[in-house]
Amino acid sequence: MVGSGPNGLAAALTLARAGLAVQVLEGAQTPGGGCRTEELTLPGFRHDACSAVHPLVAASPFFSGINLAAGGVKLLTPEVAFAHPLDGGRAAAVAGSVADTARGLGADSGAYRRLLEPLVRDADRILPAFLGPLRSVPAHPWPAARFGLKGLQPASWLARRFATDPARAILAGLSAHASLPLDQPLTGAYGLMFAIVAHTVGWPVVEGGSGRLAEALVADLAALGGQVVTGRWVSRLEDLPPARVTLLDITPRQFIDLAGGRLPPRYVRALRRFGYGPGICKVDWALDGPVPWTATAARQAGTVHLGGTFAEIARCEADVAAGRHPDRPFCILAQPGVVDPSRAPARKHTLWGYCHVPAGSTVDMTDRIEAQIERFAPGFRDLVLARSTRTAADVERYNPNDVGGSLGGGSGTLRQMLFRPVIRWNQYRTALPGVYLCSSSTPPGGGVHGMCGSWAARTALDDLAAGRRP
Ligand SMILES: Cc1cc2nc3c(=O)[nH]c(=O)nc-3n(C[C@H](O)[C@H](O)[C@H](O)COP(=O)(O)OP(=O)(O)OC[C@H]3O[C@@H](n4cnc5c(N)ncnc54)[C@H](O)[C@@H]3O)c2cc1C
């Protein structure tokens, strides 16, 4: 295995459970890839360097097969999954059931229930289809089709169901996780999927930080005799020790380099067409207290979406897609201290946040992000004890899988969700026999769920069993 992100570790564990001897080579000094927790600002303040909020862990069939509690991992679920402050001290919030949330949406209460109730009712039939390789026929085609018919629509179409700013803002904030302009197909699916998980498993954080997840997977692997070697960048496939199968937790661009001319030109051209989407500028803060949000719901929420109305957020995402840095960016913030006091010394807090920027950007967006926070939480800047900023270029330096500072292993356009990373029946196999891709550049895509690794390892095991490998 090359790479120990959540998908690399999920693949390694799946292979080790099948009885294979597994070695994982990781370039960074610590395992975990997008699941690492570090003191980025001051001693005693534990910040999630990448992923922070874990609805996909809670919904993932791979993680449901891991005894997380035995590994010391506790998911803490804030009562308010996320809040979306608006000017004038108001905030929309998603908390509890669809009916609970709808009650706070006034004139849009009925429209919210009509959109989400049928989907949430069928969540356990829809989510497995979303977390599988999309080529397979879903086990429950009707619920999946119902989801697909709504989700294929751009968020801008779905928003027409709502008359009020709060309901439209909820949809904008959820759909903007797609890192695509909100008039693109499939942005609705991101919005709906994140709403479904908010109403079923919630949006938890990991007690002590996301790094605990990686530590638990590494410990499980070690218990099965597997090994993770850190500080070992692999620059050519030839440098790897001999193995019956090789799985790569890397993206297509890195694979081309690693293969060093061994790939057929047509396959290389297909890999080169794979797109990565915009980058992010990320800021972590050490705070002297909780963020002083004007709206009460935002004080209780684990995640906060900032950016105002649907129209404002749509403009931001369109700007980024056109290569511009928005003056008032759409920001996603996580405040783990709402449920996890262990992240900071007594009465202090950490805050995690990012905004989208053009790929590869070196622009520091700290001032613009803080201005957005001040807009809804006056006095915020007075609480800042220290901050650590990573531009999109820094994000890629920290982890080469985050190409251009992007965070999903490749953009989530319709084409790239269906054919990820290239048009093939089984997208984990590569043009090299016995070599597989298992990163979030394969289905089902970005996020901490381990399903890319789990499906890739199952393909490798099937091939070994069928004797397909020479
Ligand atoms: C800032 C940020 C915030 C995020 N927030 C969330 C969130 O809140 N919730 C969520 O679900 N997801 C979030 N994500 C996305 C999530 O972290 C990723 O989708 C996930 O980590 C992908 O897992 P992976 O195993 O495919 O790759 P990665 O986690 O990127 O791991 C790849 C690993 O491979 C190693 N590697 C690469 N090349 C080589 C090489 N040549 N030799 C040796 N090692 C190599 C890297 O060092 C890295 O450790 C976020 C991502 C970022 C960057």
The ligand as a Tripos MOL2 file, in Angstrom:
@<TRIPOS>MOLECULE
LIG
   53    58     1     0     0
SMALL
NO_CHARGES

@<TRIPOS>ATOM
      1 C1         -8.8670   20.9140    4.9500 C.3       1 LIG1
      2 C2         -9.7100   19.7110    4.7080 C.ar      1 LIG1
      3 C3        -10.8970   19.5650    5.3970 C.ar      1 LIG1
      4 C4        -11.6860   18.4290    5.2130 C.ar      1 LIG1
      5 N1        -12.8190   18.2790    5.9700 N.ar      1 LIG1
      6 C5        -13.5250   17.1210    5.9090 C.ar      1 LIG1
      7 C6        -14.5460   16.8470    6.8470 C.ar      1 LIG1
      8 O1        -14.8150   17.6430    7.7440 O.2       1 LIG1
      9 N2        -15.2180   15.6570    6.7420 N.ar      1 LIG1
     10 C7        -14.9020   14.7260    5.7870 C.ar      1 LIG1
     11 O2        -15.5440   13.6580    5.7290 O.2       1 LIG1
     12 N3        -13.9060   14.9600    4.9000 N.ar      1 LIG1
     13 C8        -13.2020   16.1050    4.9470 C.ar      1 LIG1
     14 N4        -12.1360   16.3320    4.1040 N.ar      1 LIG1
     15 C9        -11.8700   15.3490    3.0460 C.3       1 LIG1
     16 C10       -11.1560   14.1200    3.5660 C.3       1 LIG1
     17 O3        -10.1100   14.4740    4.4470 O.3       1 LIG1
     18 C11       -10.5910   13.3410    2.3790 C.3       1 LIG1
     19 O4        -11.6320   13.1050    1.4300 O.3       1 LIG1
     20 C12       -10.0330   11.9970    2.8330 C.3       1 LIG1
     21 O5         -8.9810   12.1860    3.7690 O.3       1 LIG1
     22 C13        -9.4970   11.2310    1.6340 C.3       1 LIG1
     23 O6         -8.8890   10.0630    2.0930 O.3       1 LIG1
     24 P1         -7.8060    9.3040    1.2140 P.3       1 LIG1
     25 O7         -7.3800    8.1310    2.0060 O.co2     1 LIG1
     26 O8         -8.3630    9.0670   -0.1440 O.co2     1 LIG1
     27 O9         -6.5830   10.3140    1.0180 O.3       1 LIG1
     28 P2         -5.7670   11.1900    2.0470 P.3       1 LIG1
     29 O10        -6.4670   11.2920    3.3330 O.co2     1 LIG1
     30 O11        -5.4470   12.4360    1.3270 O.co2     1 LIG1
     31 O12        -4.4430   10.3440    2.3010 O.3       1 LIG1
     32 C14        -3.4730   10.1310    1.3250 C.3       1 LIG1
     33 C15        -2.1850    9.7540    2.0200 C.3       1 LIG1
     34 O13        -1.2390    9.2920    1.0520 O.3       1 LIG1
     35 C16         0.0320    9.8250    1.3480 C.3       1 LIG1
     36 N5          0.8120    9.8320    0.1100 N.ar      1 LIG1
     37 C17         0.4980   10.4770   -1.0380 C.ar      1 LIG1
     38 N6          1.4380   10.2610   -1.9660 N.ar      1 LIG1
     39 C18         2.3560    9.4530   -1.4030 C.ar      1 LIG1
     40 C19         3.5830    8.8770   -1.8780 C.ar      1 LIG1
     41 N7          4.0220    9.0740   -3.1120 N.pl3     1 LIG1
     42 N8          4.3070    8.1190   -1.0230 N.ar      1 LIG1
     43 C20         3.8850    7.8820    0.2480 C.ar      1 LIG1
     44 N9          2.7370    8.4130    0.7390 N.ar      1 LIG1
     45 C21         1.9760    9.1760   -0.0790 C.ar      1 LIG1
     46 C22        -0.2690   11.2080    1.8900 C.3       1 LIG1
     47 O14         0.7970   11.7060    2.6730 O.3       1 LIG1
     48 C23        -1.5290   10.9420    2.7140 C.3       1 LIG1
     49 O15        -1.1950   10.5620    4.0350 O.3       1 LIG1
     50 C24       -11.3050   17.4490    4.2750 C.ar      1 LIG1
     51 C25       -10.1070   17.5930    3.5700 C.ar      1 LIG1
     52 C26        -9.3050   18.7050    3.7930 C.ar      1 LIG1
     53 C27        -8.0030   18.8310    3.0560 C.3       1 LIG1
@<TRIPOS>BOND
     1     1     2 1
     2     2     3 ar
     3     2    52 ar
     4     3     4 ar
     5     4     5 ar
     6     4    50 ar
     7     5     6 ar
     8     6     7 ar
     9     6    13 1
    10     7     8 2
    11     7     9 ar
    12     9    10 ar
    13    10    11 2
    14    10    12 ar
    15    12    13 ar
    16    13    14 ar
    17    14    15 1
    18    14    50 ar
    19    15    16 1
    20    16    17 1
    21    16    18 1
    22    18    19 1
    23    18    20 1
    24    20    21 1
    25    20    22 1
    26    22    23 1
    27    23    24 1
    28    24    25 2
    29    24    26 1
    30    24    27 1
    31    27    28 1
    32    28    29 2
    33    28    30 1
    34    28    31 1
    35    31    32 1
    36    32    33 1
    37    33    34 1
    38    33    48 1
    39    34    35 1
    40    35    36 1
    41    35    46 1
    42    36    37 ar
    43    36    45 ar
    44    37    38 ar
    45    38    39 ar
    46    39    40 ar
    47    39    45 ar
    48    40    41 1
    49    40    42 ar
    50    42    43 ar
    51    43    44 ar
    52    44    45 ar
    53    46    47 1
    54    46    48 1
    55    48    49 1
    56    50    51 ar
    57    51    52 ar
    58    52    53 1
@<TRIPOS>SUBSTRUCTURE
     1 LIG1         1 GROUP 0 **** ****
